[in-house]
Amino acid sequence: MAKEIHTFEDFKLNKQILTAIAEAGFTTPTEIQKSAIAPILAGQDVMGIAQTGTGKTAAYTIPLLRKLGYPQGDDLRALVVVPTRELVLQVKSHIDALAKHTGLRCVGIYGGVGPTQQKKILLEGLDILVSTPQRVM
């Protein structure tokens, strides 16, 4: 029988992520986070549905950050694809907040702006890329 989750510490996260979680104002995991984080950390594929504002982004970001650990070179190590520019900005903001003590670098790219500057940013090195489908292609 799986251990019941009551706190973020129950996920056995590192101190850097736990500190960022606390600084972001998260006190206890939401239902989607309780259901998703442990299986994702265990390497399982997860599909979740929950209302807006229930912590879905953190539900996949927290295990992503835990798996990546710390920066390793300049090559892309994780890709998050979202459908709109607004979601790129929102997801990147969440990742930045939760990764702030890890050194992991997150970049967001999307259409509607010239690609030259975005390409330059990508060449500077990153760990996580958040993008719309067309721009990543």
Summary of the structure (lengths in Angstrom):
residues: 137
radius of gyration: 15.2
end to end distance: 43.1
largest distance: 52.3
contacts: 375
relative contact order: 0.16
helix: 47%
strand: 9%
